[in-house]
Amino acid sequence: MDYNNLPLDLGLALTTNRAAMDRFVDMSDDEKEEFIERNRSVMSKKEIERLVNSLAGEDEEPDLHLENVNEIFKGPSIG
């Protein structure tokens, strides 16, 4: 398969979901092409996440929220 045909947003979404990426890698080239073509019209971030989660067999969104990374650093200061 020529990964240059993989839409960038789909490729990035796959890298954030290890189970989906493993499933995608295990697909045959024909299955990969069909998956990409079937979902080329997906436009929003939510749709892409739903698509990738469905590939991994997950029905709900993961509990990982990277929208507000600053929340990671909240807490008592060191000094």
PDB file with SEQRES, HELIX, SHEET and CRYST1 records, atoms N, CA, C and O in Angstrom:
SEQRES   1 A   79  MET ASP TYR ASN ASN LEU PRO LEU ASP LEU GLY LEU ALA          
SEQRES   2 A   79  LEU THR THR ASN ARG ALA ALA MET ASP ARG PHE VAL ASP          
SEQRES   3 A   79  MET SER ASP ASP GLU LYS GLU GLU PHE ILE GLU ARG ASN          
SEQRES   4 A   79  ARG SER VAL MET SER LYS LYS GLU ILE GLU ARG LEU VAL          
SEQRES   5 A   79  ASN SER LEU ALA GLY GLU ASP GLU GLU PRO ASP LEU HIS          
SEQRES   6 A   79  LEU GLU ASN VAL ASN GLU ILE PHE LYS GLY PRO SER ILE          
SEQRES   7 A   79  GLY                                                          
HELIX    1 AA1 TYR A    3  ASN A    5  5                                   3    
HELIX    2 AA2 LEU A    8  THR A   15  1                                   8    
HELIX    3 AA3 ARG A   18  ASP A   26  1                                   9    
HELIX    4 AA4 ASP A   29  ARG A   38  1                                  10    
HELIX    5 AA5 LYS A   45  ALA A   56  1                                  12    
HELIX    6 AA6 VAL A   69  PHE A   73  5                                   5    
CRYST1    1.000    1.000    1.000  90.00  90.00  90.00 P 1           1          
ATOM      1  N   MET A   1       0.834  -1.182   0.000  1.00  0.00           N  
ATOM      2  CA  MET A   1       0.000   0.000   0.000  1.00  0.00           C  
ATOM      3  C   MET A   1       0.873   1.239   0.000  1.00  0.00           C  
ATOM      4  O   MET A   1       1.901   1.291   0.675  1.00  0.00           O  
ATOM      5  N   ASP A   2       0.459   2.221  -0.755  1.00  0.00           N  
ATOM      6  CA  ASP A   2       1.153   3.505  -0.797  1.00  0.00           C  
ATOM      7  C   ASP A   2       0.557   4.411   0.280  1.00  0.00           C  
ATOM      8  O   ASP A   2      -0.556   4.913   0.125  1.00  0.00           O  
ATOM      9  N   TYR A   3       1.298   4.619   1.374  1.00  0.00           N  
ATOM     10  CA  TYR A   3       0.779   5.415   2.488  1.00  0.00           C  
ATOM     11  C   TYR A   3       0.695   6.901   2.156  1.00  0.00           C  
ATOM     12  O   TYR A   3       0.195   7.680   2.967  1.00  0.00           O  
ATOM     13  N   ASN A   4       1.167   7.306   0.998  1.00  0.00           N  
ATOM     14  CA  ASN A   4       0.996   8.694   0.566  1.00  0.00           C  
ATOM     15  C   ASN A   4      -0.465   8.993   0.267  1.00  0.00           C  
ATOM     16  O   ASN A   4      -0.856  10.159   0.220  1.00  0.00           O  
ATOM     17  N   ASN A   5      -1.285   7.952   0.063  1.00  0.00           N  
ATOM     18  CA  ASN A   5      -2.714   8.130  -0.196  1.00  0.00           C  
ATOM     19  C   ASN A   5      -3.522   8.235   1.083  1.00  0.00           C  
ATOM     20  O   ASN A   5      -4.719   8.517   1.033  1.00  0.00           O  
ATOM     21  N   LEU A   6      -2.892   8.016   2.223  1.00  0.00           N  
ATOM     22  CA  LEU A   6      -3.582   8.093   3.500  1.00  0.00           C  
ATOM     23  C   LEU A   6      -3.791   9.563   3.869  1.00  0.00           C  
ATOM     24  O   LEU A   6      -2.823  10.317   3.971  1.00  0.00           O  
ATOM     25  N   PRO A   7      -5.048   9.976   4.070  1.00  0.00           N  
ATOM     26  CA  PRO A   7      -5.286  11.369   4.473  1.00  0.00           C  
ATOM     27  C   PRO A   7      -4.557  11.683   5.779  1.00  0.00           C  
ATOM     28  O   PRO A   7      -4.523  10.857   6.690  1.00  0.00           O  
ATOM     29  N   LEU A   8      -3.985  12.857   5.862  1.00  0.00           N  
ATOM     30  CA  LEU A   8      -3.179  13.252   7.014  1.00  0.00           C  
ATOM     31  C   LEU A   8      -3.958  13.169   8.316  1.00  0.00           C  
ATOM     32  O   LEU A   8      -3.449  12.641   9.305  1.00  0.00           O  
ATOM     33  N   ASP A   9      -5.179  13.678   8.335  1.00  0.00           N  
ATOM     34  CA  ASP A   9      -5.959  13.660   9.572  1.00  0.00           C  
ATOM     35  C   ASP A   9      -6.290  12.241  10.019  1.00  0.00           C  
ATOM     36  O   ASP A   9      -6.339  11.966  11.218  1.00  0.00           O  
ATOM     37  N   LEU A  10      -6.516  11.346   9.077  1.00  0.00           N  
ATOM     38  CA  LEU A  10      -6.759   9.949   9.426  1.00  0.00           C  
ATOM     39  C   LEU A  10      -5.482   9.301   9.958  1.00  0.00           C  
ATOM     40  O   LEU A  10      -5.531   8.538  10.923  1.00  0.00           O  
ATOM     41  N   GLY A  11      -4.365   9.593   9.347  1.00  0.00           N  
ATOM     42  CA  GLY A  11      -3.080   9.067   9.808  1.00  0.00           C  
ATOM     43  C   GLY A  11      -2.749   9.527  11.213  1.00  0.00           C  
ATOM     44  O   GLY A  11      -2.276   8.737  12.031  1.00  0.00           O  
ATOM     45  N   LEU A  12      -2.990  10.791  11.499  1.00  0.00           N  
ATOM     46  CA  LEU A  12      -2.738  11.313  12.846  1.00  0.00           C  
ATOM     47  C   LEU A  12      -3.671  10.678  13.871  1.00  0.00           C  
ATOM     48  O   LEU A  12      -3.255  10.372  14.988  1.00  0.00           O  
ATOM     49  N   ALA A  13      -4.925  10.484  13.495  1.00  0.00           N  
ATOM     50  CA  ALA A  13      -5.879   9.865  14.416  1.00  0.00           C  
ATOM     51  C   ALA A  13      -5.485   8.413  14.702  1.00  0.00           C  
ATOM     52  O   ALA A  13      -5.629   7.935  15.828  1.00  0.00           O  
ATOM     53  N   LEU A  14      -4.995   7.728  13.692  1.00  0.00           N  
ATOM     54  CA  LEU A  14      -4.563   6.342  13.897  1.00  0.00           C  
ATOM     55  C   LEU A  14      -3.376   6.263  14.856  1.00  0.00           C  
ATOM     56  O   LEU A  14      -3.275   5.313  15.633  1.00  0.00           O  
ATOM     57  N   THR A  15      -2.491   7.232  14.813  1.00  0.00           N  
ATOM     58  CA  THR A  15      -1.321   7.200  15.693  1.00  0.00           C  
ATOM     59  C   THR A  15      -1.683   7.446  17.148  1.00  0.00           C  
ATOM     60  O   THR A  15      -0.894   7.121  18.036  1.00  0.00           O  
ATOM     61  N   THR A  16      -2.852   8.010  17.416  1.00  0.00           N  
ATOM     62  CA  THR A  16      -3.264   8.262  18.795  1.00  0.00           C  
ATOM     63  C   THR A  16      -4.044   7.095  19.388  1.00  0.00           C  
ATOM     64  O   THR A  16      -4.365   7.109  20.577  1.00  0.00           O  
ATOM     65  N   ASN A  17      -4.350   6.088  18.580  1.00  0.00           N  
ATOM     66  CA  ASN A  17      -5.104   4.934  19.057  1.00  0.00           C  
ATOM     67  C   ASN A  17      -4.356   3.677  18.640  1.00  0.00           C  
ATOM     68  O   ASN A  17      -4.452   3.238  17.494  1.00  0.00           O  
ATOM     69  N   ARG A  18      -3.621   3.109  19.563  1.00  0.00           N  
ATOM     70  CA  ARG A  18      -2.745   1.982  19.260  1.00  0.00           C  
ATOM     71  C   ARG A  18      -3.507   0.760  18.744  1.00  0.00           C  
ATOM     72  O   ARG A  18      -3.052   0.085  17.821  1.00  0.00           O  
ATOM     73  N   ALA A  19      -4.663   0.480  19.338  1.00  0.00           N  
ATOM     74  CA  ALA A  19      -5.456  -0.680  18.909  1.00  0.00           C  
ATOM     75  C   ALA A  19      -5.930  -0.509  17.470  1.00  0.00           C  
ATOM     76  O   ALA A  19      -5.901  -1.458  16.686  1.00  0.00           O  
ATOM     77  N   ALA A  20      -6.368   0.708  17.124  1.00  0.00           N  
ATOM     78  CA  ALA A  20      -6.821   0.967  15.763  1.00  0.00           C  
ATOM     79  C   ALA A  20      -5.657   0.883  14.781  1.00  0.00           C  
ATOM     80  O   ALA A  20      -5.809   0.353  13.680  1.00  0.00           O  
ATOM     81  N   MET A  21      -4.504   1.400  15.173  1.00  0.00           N  
ATOM     82  CA  MET A  21      -3.338   1.357  14.301  1.00  0.00           C  
ATOM     83  C   MET A  21      -2.905  -0.100  14.071  1.00  0.00           C  
ATOM     84  O   MET A  21      -2.567  -0.476  12.949  1.00  0.00           O  
ATOM     85  N   ASP A  22      -2.916  -0.903  15.116  1.00  0.00           N  
ATOM     86  CA  ASP A  22      -2.565  -2.317  14.967  1.00  0.00           C  
ATOM     87  C   ASP A  22      -3.540  -3.019  14.037  1.00  0.00           C  
ATOM     88  O   ASP A  22      -3.129  -3.812  13.189  1.00  0.00           O  
ATOM     89  N   ARG A  23      -4.827  -2.735  14.189  1.00  0.00           N  
ATOM     90  CA  ARG A  23      -5.845  -3.344  13.326  1.00  0.00           C  
ATOM     91  C   ARG A  23      -5.641  -2.905  11.873  1.00  0.00           C  
ATOM     92  O   ARG A  23      -5.759  -3.717  10.956  1.00  0.00           O  
ATOM     93  N   PHE A  24      -5.337  -1.628  11.667  1.00  0.00           N  
ATOM     94  CA  PHE A  24      -5.138  -1.107  10.316  1.00  0.00           C  
ATOM     95  C   PHE A  24      -3.923  -1.767   9.667  1.00  0.00           C  
ATOM     96  O   PHE A  24      -3.971  -2.138   8.494  1.00  0.00           O  
ATOM     97  N   VAL A  25      -2.847  -1.913  10.415  1.00  0.00           N  
ATOM     98  CA  VAL A  25      -1.628  -2.531   9.886  1.00  0.00           C  
ATOM     99  C   VAL A  25      -1.883  -3.989   9.511  1.00  0.00           C  
ATOM    100  O   VAL A  25      -1.317  -4.487   8.537  1.00  0.00           O  
ATOM    101  N   ASP A  26      -2.727  -4.672  10.275  1.00  0.00           N  
ATOM    102  CA  ASP A  26      -3.019  -6.078  10.009  1.00  0.00           C  
ATOM    103  C   ASP A  26      -3.953  -6.288   8.823  1.00  0.00           C  
ATOM    104  O   ASP A  26      -4.100  -7.415   8.348  1.00  0.00           O  
ATOM    105  N   MET A  27      -4.584  -5.227   8.340  1.00  0.00           N  
ATOM    106  CA  MET A  27      -5.505  -5.345   7.201  1.00  0.00           C  
ATOM    107  C   MET A  27      -4.723  -5.619   5.917  1.00  0.00           C  
ATOM    108  O   MET A  27      -3.553  -5.256   5.796  1.00  0.00           O  
ATOM    109  N   SER A  28      -5.383  -6.258   4.975  1.00  0.00           N  
ATOM    110  CA  SER A  28      -4.766  -6.442   3.657  1.00  0.00           C  
ATOM    111  C   SER A  28      -4.756  -5.098   2.931  1.00  0.00           C  
ATOM    112  O   SER A  28      -5.467  -4.171   3.321  1.00  0.00           O  
ATOM    113  N   ASP A  29      -3.952  -4.996   1.882  1.00  0.00           N  
ATOM    114  CA  ASP A  29      -3.882  -3.739   1.130  1.00  0.00           C  
ATOM    115  C   ASP A  29      -5.243  -3.361   0.556  1.00  0.00           C  
ATOM    116  O   ASP A  29      -5.598  -2.183   0.530  1.00  0.00           O  
ATOM    117  N   ASP A  30      -5.996  -4.336   0.101  1.00  0.00           N  
ATOM    118  CA  ASP A  30      -7.332  -4.059  -0.442  1.00  0.00           C  
ATOM    119  C   ASP A  30      -8.262  -3.528   0.642  1.00  0.00           C  
ATOM    120  O   ASP A  30      -9.034  -2.600   0.398  1.00  0.00           O  
ATOM    121  N   GLU A  31      -8.196  -4.112   1.843  1.00  0.00           N  
ATOM    122  CA  GLU A  31      -9.025  -3.632   2.953  1.00  0.00           C  
ATOM    123  C   GLU A  31      -8.642  -2.210   3.351  1.00  0.00           C  
ATOM    124  O   GLU A  31      -9.511  -1.387   3.641  1.00  0.00           O  
ATOM    125  N   LYS A  32      -7.351  -1.925   3.365  1.00  0.00           N  
ATOM    126  CA  LYS A  32      -6.891  -0.571   3.697  1.00  0.00           C  
ATOM    127  C   LYS A  32      -7.408   0.430   2.692  1.00  0.00           C  
ATOM    128  O   LYS A  32      -7.918   1.484   3.070  1.00  0.00           O  
ATOM    129  N   GLU A  33      -7.282   0.113   1.409  1.00  0.00           N  
ATOM    130  CA  GLU A  33      -7.764   1.015   0.353  1.00  0.00           C  
ATOM    131  C   GLU A  33      -9.260   1.248   0.479  1.00  0.00           C  
ATOM    132  O   GLU A  33      -9.736   2.375   0.342  1.00  0.00           O  
ATOM    133  N   GLU A  34     -10.004   0.168   0.742  1.00  0.00           N  
ATOM    134  CA  GLU A  34     -11.460   0.290   0.892  1.00  0.00           C  
ATOM    135  C   GLU A  34     -11.808   1.159   2.095  1.00  0.00           C  
ATOM    136  O   GLU A  34     -12.705   1.998   2.014  1.00  0.00           O  
ATOM    137  N   PHE A  35     -11.104   0.965   3.210  1.00  0.00           N  
ATOM    138  CA  PHE A  35     -11.338   1.744   4.424  1.00  0.00           C  
ATOM    139  C   PHE A  35     -11.085   3.232   4.170  1.00  0.00           C  
ATOM    140  O   PHE A  35     -11.870   4.085   4.586  1.00  0.00           O  
ATOM    141  N   ILE A  36      -9.996   3.526   3.492  1.00  0.00           N  
ATOM    142  CA  ILE A  36      -9.654   4.919   3.204  1.00  0.00           C  
ATOM    143  C   ILE A  36     -10.676   5.551   2.264  1.00  0.00           C  
ATOM    144  O   ILE A  36     -11.148   6.660   2.515  1.00  0.00           O  
ATOM    145  N   GLU A  37     -11.017   4.859   1.195  1.00  0.00           N  
ATOM    146  CA  GLU A  37     -11.962   5.405   0.220  1.00  0.00           C  
ATOM    147  C   GLU A  37     -13.354   5.561   0.809  1.00  0.00           C  
ATOM    148  O   GLU A  37     -14.044   6.541   0.531  1.00  0.00           O  
ATOM    149  N   ARG A  38     -13.764   4.601   1.620  1.00  0.00           N  
ATOM    150  CA  ARG A  38     -15.093   4.651   2.230  1.00  0.00           C  
ATOM    151  C   ARG A  38     -15.232   5.850   3.162  1.00  0.00           C  
ATOM    152  O   ARG A  38     -16.337   6.344   3.384  1.00  0.00           O  
ATOM    153  N   ASN A  39     -14.115   6.314   3.702  1.00  0.00           N  
ATOM    154  CA  ASN A  39     -14.163   7.371   4.708  1.00  0.00           C  
ATOM    155  C   ASN A  39     -13.483   8.664   4.265  1.00  0.00           C  
ATOM    156  O   ASN A  39     -13.141   9.500   5.101  1.00  0.00           O  
ATOM    157  N   ARG A  40     -13.289   8.833   2.989  1.00  0.00           N  
ATOM    158  CA  ARG A  40     -12.635  10.038   2.485  1.00  0.00           C  
ATOM    159  C   ARG A  40     -13.469  11.298   2.702  1.00  0.00           C  
ATOM    160  O   ARG A  40     -12.923  12.401   2.741  1.00  0.00           O  
ATOM    161  N   SER A  41     -14.769  11.147   2.842  1.00  0.00           N  
ATOM    162  CA  SER A  41     -15.640  12.306   3.006  1.00  0.00           C  
ATOM    163  C   SER A  41     -15.759  12.769   4.453  1.00  0.00           C  
ATOM    164  O   SER A  41     -16.423  13.770   4.722  1.00  0.00           O  
ATOM    165  N   VAL A  42     -15.133  12.066   5.383  1.00  0.00           N  
ATOM    166  CA  VAL A  42     -15.188  12.452   6.795  1.00  0.00           C  
ATOM    167  C   VAL A  42     -14.466  13.780   6.961  1.00  0.00           C  
ATOM    168  O   VAL A  42     -13.336  13.947   6.502  1.00  0.00           O  
ATOM    169  N   MET A  43     -15.128  14.720   7.620  1.00  0.00           N  
ATOM    170  CA  MET A  43     -14.563  16.066   7.700  1.00  0.00           C  
ATOM    171  C   MET A  43     -14.226  16.518   9.120  1.00  0.00           C  
ATOM    172  O   MET A  43     -13.191  17.151   9.329  1.00  0.00           O  
ATOM    173  N   SER A  44     -15.064  16.213  10.084  1.00  0.00           N  
ATOM    174  CA  SER A  44     -14.840  16.773  11.413  1.00  0.00           C  
ATOM    175  C   SER A  44     -13.936  15.873  12.253  1.00  0.00           C  
ATOM    176  O   SER A  44     -13.789  14.682  11.981  1.00  0.00           O  
ATOM    177  N   LYS A  45     -13.346  16.466  13.265  1.00  0.00           N  
ATOM    178  CA  LYS A  45     -12.464  15.729  14.179  1.00  0.00           C  
ATOM    179  C   LYS A  45     -13.241  14.632  14.904  1.00  0.00           C  
ATOM    180  O   LYS A  45     -12.731  13.526  15.081  1.00  0.00           O  
ATOM    181  N   LYS A  46     -14.466  14.931  15.323  1.00  0.00           N  
ATOM    182  CA  LYS A  46     -15.296  13.953  16.018  1.00  0.00           C  
ATOM    183  C   LYS A  46     -15.588  12.754  15.122  1.00  0.00           C  
ATOM    184  O   LYS A  46     -15.545  11.611  15.577  1.00  0.00           O  
ATOM    185  N   GLU A  47     -15.886  13.015  13.842  1.00  0.00           N  
ATOM    186  CA  GLU A  47     -16.162  11.924  12.914  1.00  0.00           C  
ATOM    187  C   GLU A  47     -14.937  11.038  12.725  1.00  0.00           C  
ATOM    188  O   GLU A  47     -15.050   9.813  12.673  1.00  0.00           O  
ATOM    189  N   ILE A  48     -13.775  11.659  12.622  1.00  0.00           N  
ATOM    190  CA  ILE A  48     -12.535  10.903  12.447  1.00  0.00           C  
ATOM    191  C   ILE A  48     -12.256  10.058  13.688  1.00  0.00           C  
ATOM    192  O   ILE A  48     -11.878   8.893  13.567  1.00  0.00           O  
ATOM    193  N   GLU A  49     -12.438  10.632  14.877  1.00  0.00           N  
ATOM    194  CA  GLU A  49     -12.228   9.880  16.116  1.00  0.00           C  
ATOM    195  C   GLU A  49     -13.194   8.702  16.195  1.00  0.00           C  
ATOM    196  O   GLU A  49     -12.806   7.603  16.593  1.00  0.00           O  
ATOM    197  N   ARG A  50     -14.450   8.929  15.816  1.00  0.00           N  
ATOM    198  CA  ARG A  50     -15.450   7.862  15.829  1.00  0.00           C  
ATOM    199  C   ARG A  50     -15.057   6.758  14.857  1.00  0.00           C  
ATOM    200  O   ARG A  50     -15.199   5.572  15.157  1.00  0.00           O  
ATOM    201  N   LEU A  51     -14.563   7.157  13.693  1.00  0.00           N  
ATOM    202  CA  LEU A  51     -14.129   6.206  12.675  1.00  0.00           C  
ATOM    203  C   LEU A  51     -12.972   5.352  13.180  1.00  0.00           C  
ATOM    204  O   LEU A  51     -12.993   4.129  13.042  1.00  0.00           O  
ATOM    205  N   VAL A  52     -11.976   5.987  13.758  1.00  0.00           N  
ATOM    206  CA  VAL A  52     -10.802   5.266  14.258  1.00  0.00           C  
ATOM    207  C   VAL A  52     -11.188   4.376  15.435  1.00  0.00           C  
ATOM    208  O   VAL A  52     -10.704   3.248  15.534  1.00  0.00           O  
ATOM    209  N   ASN A  53     -12.045   4.858  16.325  1.00  0.00           N  
ATOM    210  CA  ASN A  53     -12.498   4.042  17.451  1.00  0.00           C  
ATOM    211  C   ASN A  53     -13.274   2.827  16.973  1.00  0.00           C  
ATOM    212  O   ASN A  53     -13.173   1.754  17.568  1.00  0.00           O  
ATOM    213  N   SER A  54     -14.050   2.981  15.902  1.00  0.00           N  
ATOM    214  CA  SER A  54     -14.800   1.843  15.380  1.00  0.00           C  
ATOM    215  C   SER A  54     -13.853   0.799  14.802  1.00  0.00           C  
ATOM    216  O   SER A  54     -14.137  -0.398  14.858  1.00  0.00           O  
ATOM    217  N   LEU A  55     -12.751   1.238  14.257  1.00  0.00           N  
ATOM    218  CA  LEU A  55     -11.756   0.320  13.721  1.00  0.00           C  
ATOM    219  C   LEU A  55     -11.130  -0.501  14.844  1.00  0.00           C  
ATOM    220  O   LEU A  55     -10.795  -1.671  14.661  1.00  0.00           O  
ATOM    221  N   ALA A  56     -10.980   0.120  15.987  1.00  0.00           N  
ATOM    222  CA  ALA A  56     -10.384  -0.556  17.143  1.00  0.00           C  
ATOM    223  C   ALA A  56     -11.410  -1.370  17.911  1.00  0.00           C  
ATOM    224  O   ALA A  56     -11.059  -2.092  18.845  1.00  0.00           O  
ATOM    225  N   GLY A  57     -12.683  -1.258  17.522  1.00  0.00           N  
ATOM    226  CA  GLY A  57     -13.726  -1.989  18.229  1.00  0.00           C  
ATOM    227  C   GLY A  57     -14.218  -1.265  19.457  1.00  0.00           C  
ATOM    228  O   GLY A  57     -14.870  -1.864  20.313  1.00  0.00           O  
ATOM    229  N   GLU A  58     -13.919   0.008  19.556  1.00  0.00           N  
ATOM    230  CA  GLU A  58     -14.358   0.812  20.699  1.00  0.00           C  
ATOM    231  C   GLU A  58     -15.583   1.602  20.286  1.00  0.00           C  
ATOM    232  O   GLU A  58     -15.580   2.256  19.243  1.00  0.00           O  
ATOM    233  N   ASP A  59     -16.638   1.546  21.101  1.00  0.00           N  
ATOM    234  CA  ASP A  59     -17.861   2.276  20.790  1.00  0.00           C  
ATOM    235  C   ASP A  59     -17.859   3.677  21.375  1.00  0.00           C  
ATOM    236  O   ASP A  59     -18.537   4.569  20.866  1.00  0.00           O  
ATOM    237  N   GLU A  60     -17.112   3.866  22.421  1.00  0.00           N  
ATOM    238  CA  GLU A  60     -17.105   5.182  23.050  1.00  0.00           C  
ATOM    239  C   GLU A  60     -15.731   5.821  22.903  1.00  0.00           C  
ATOM    240  O   GLU A  60     -14.741   5.168  22.572  1.00  0.00           O  
ATOM    241  N   GLU A  61     -15.714   7.112  23.159  1.00  0.00           N  
ATOM    242  CA  GLU A  61     -14.468   7.849  23.033  1.00  0.00           C  
ATOM    243  C   GLU A  61     -13.505   7.466  24.152  1.00  0.00           C  
ATOM    244  O   GLU A  61     -13.943   7.178  25.266  1.00  0.00           O  
ATOM    245  N   PRO A  62     -12.201   7.456  23.877  1.00  0.00           N  
ATOM    246  CA  PRO A  62     -11.252   7.153  24.948  1.00  0.00           C  
ATOM    247  C   PRO A  62     -11.263   8.240  26.004  1.00  0.00           C  
ATOM    248  O   PRO A  62     -11.684   9.366  25.737  1.00  0.00           O  
ATOM    249  N   ASP A  63     -10.807   7.912  27.190  1.00  0.00           N  
ATOM    250  CA  ASP A  63     -10.819   8.860  28.302  1.00  0.00           C  
ATOM    251  C   ASP A  63      -9.572   9.729  28.297  1.00  0.00           C  
ATOM    252  O   ASP A  63      -9.133  10.180  29.355  1.00  0.00           O  
ATOM    253  N   LEU A  64      -9.009   9.964  27.159  1.00  0.00           N  
ATOM    254  CA  LEU A  64      -7.806  10.776  27.030  1.00  0.00           C  
ATOM    255  C   LEU A  64      -8.187  12.114  26.412  1.00  0.00           C  
ATOM    256  O   LEU A  64      -8.640  12.168  25.269  1.00  0.00           O  
ATOM    257  N   HIS A  65      -8.007  13.187  27.165  1.00  0.00           N  
ATOM    258  CA  HIS A  65      -8.397  14.511  26.688  1.00  0.00           C  
ATOM    259  C   HIS A  65      -7.147  15.379  26.565  1.00  0.00           C  
ATOM    260  O   HIS A  65      -6.617  15.859  27.567  1.00  0.00           O  
ATOM    261  N   LEU A  66      -6.694  15.571  25.372  1.00  0.00           N  
ATOM    262  CA  LEU A  66      -5.495  16.362  25.144  1.00  0.00           C  
ATOM    263  C   LEU A  66      -5.827  17.800  24.742  1.00  0.00           C  
ATOM    264  O   LEU A  66      -4.932  18.571  24.395  1.00  0.00           O  
ATOM    265  N   GLU A  67      -7.113  18.162  24.788  1.00  0.00           N  
ATOM    266  CA  GLU A  67      -7.482  19.515  24.394  1.00  0.00           C  
ATOM    267  C   GLU A  67      -6.898  20.563  25.333  1.00  0.00           C  
ATOM    268  O   GLU A  67      -6.523  21.650  24.895  1.00  0.00           O  
ATOM    269  N   ASN A  68      -6.820  20.238  26.636  1.00  0.00           N  
ATOM    270  CA  ASN A  68      -6.327  21.189  27.612  1.00  0.00           C  
ATOM    271  C   ASN A  68      -5.128  20.579  28.332  1.00  0.00           C  
ATOM    272  O   ASN A  68      -5.257  20.065  29.444  1.00  0.00           O  
ATOM    273  N   VAL A  69      -3.993  20.638  27.707  1.00  0.00           N  
ATOM    274  CA  VAL A  69      -2.777  20.028  28.237  1.00  0.00           C  
ATOM    275  C   VAL A  69      -2.322  20.709  29.519  1.00  0.00           C  
ATOM    276  O   VAL A  69      -1.655  20.080  30.340  1.00  0.00           O  
ATOM    277  N   ASN A  70      -2.663  21.973  29.712  1.00  0.00           N  
ATOM    278  CA  ASN A  70      -2.241  22.693  30.918  1.00  0.00           C  
ATOM    279  C   ASN A  70      -2.813  22.079  32.190  1.00  0.00           C  
ATOM    280  O   ASN A  70      -2.257  22.296  33.267  1.00  0.00           O  
ATOM    281  N   GLU A  71      -3.907  21.319  32.103  1.00  0.00           N  
ATOM    282  CA  GLU A  71      -4.494  20.681  33.270  1.00  0.00           C  
ATOM    283  C   GLU A  71      -3.531  19.665  33.880  1.00  0.00           C  
ATOM    284  O   GLU A  71      -3.615  19.379  35.075  1.00  0.00           O  
ATOM    285  N   ILE A  72      -2.632  19.123  33.087  1.00  0.00           N  
ATOM    286  CA  ILE A  72      -1.673  18.135  33.578  1.00  0.00           C  
ATOM    287  C   ILE A  72      -0.761  18.756  34.642  1.00  0.00           C  
ATOM    288  O   ILE A  72      -0.349  18.080  35.585  1.00  0.00           O  
ATOM    289  N   PHE A  73      -0.454  20.031  34.484  1.00  0.00           N  
ATOM    290  CA  PHE A  73       0.530  20.685  35.325  1.00  0.00           C  
ATOM    291  C   PHE A  73      -0.083  21.418  36.517  1.00  0.00           C  
ATOM    292  O   PHE A  73       0.638  22.104  37.242  1.00  0.00           O  
ATOM    293  N   LYS A  74      -1.373  21.294  36.736  1.00  0.00           N  
ATOM    294  CA  LYS A  74      -1.996  21.947  37.883  1.00  0.00           C  
ATOM    295  C   LYS A  74      -1.678  21.170  39.143  1.00  0.00           C  
ATOM    296  O   LYS A  74      -1.581  19.943  39.126  1.00  0.00           O  
ATOM    297  N   GLY A  75      -1.524  21.873  40.200  1.00  0.00           N  
ATOM    298  CA  GLY A  75      -1.240  21.238  41.487  1.00  0.00           C  
ATOM    299  C   GLY A  75      -0.332  22.147  42.294  1.00  0.00           C  
ATOM    300  O   GLY A  75      -0.053  23.272  41.879  1.00  0.00           O  
ATOM    301  N   PRO A  76       0.129  21.677  43.436  1.00  0.00           N  
ATOM    302  CA  PRO A  76       0.991  22.518  44.274  1.00  0.00           C  
ATOM    303  C   PRO A  76       2.311  22.785  43.574  1.00  0.00           C  
ATOM    304  O   PRO A  76       2.874  21.922  42.900  1.00  0.00           O  
ATOM    305  N   SER A  77       2.780  23.996  43.755  1.00  0.00           N  
ATOM    306  CA  SER A  77       4.048  24.356  43.135  1.00  0.00           C  
ATOM    307  C   SER A  77       5.211  23.859  43.989  1.00  0.00           C  
ATOM    308  O   SER A  77       5.042  23.524  45.162  1.00  0.00           O  
ATOM    309  N   ILE A  78       6.371  23.818  43.390  1.00  0.00           N  
ATOM    310  CA  ILE A  78       7.541  23.295  44.073  1.00  0.00           C  
ATOM    311  C   ILE A  78       8.175  24.343  44.992  1.00  0.00           C  
ATOM    312  O   ILE A  78       8.872  23.991  45.943  1.00  0.00           O  
ATOM    313  N   GLY A  79       7.947  25.569  44.726  1.00  0.00           N  
ATOM    314  CA  GLY A  79       8.552  26.488  45.663  1.00  0.00           C  
ATOM    315  C   GLY A  79       8.703  27.808  45.183  1.00  0.00           C  
ATOM    316  O   GLY A  79       9.207  28.672  45.900  1.00  0.00           O  
TER     317      GLY A  79                                                      
END                                                                             
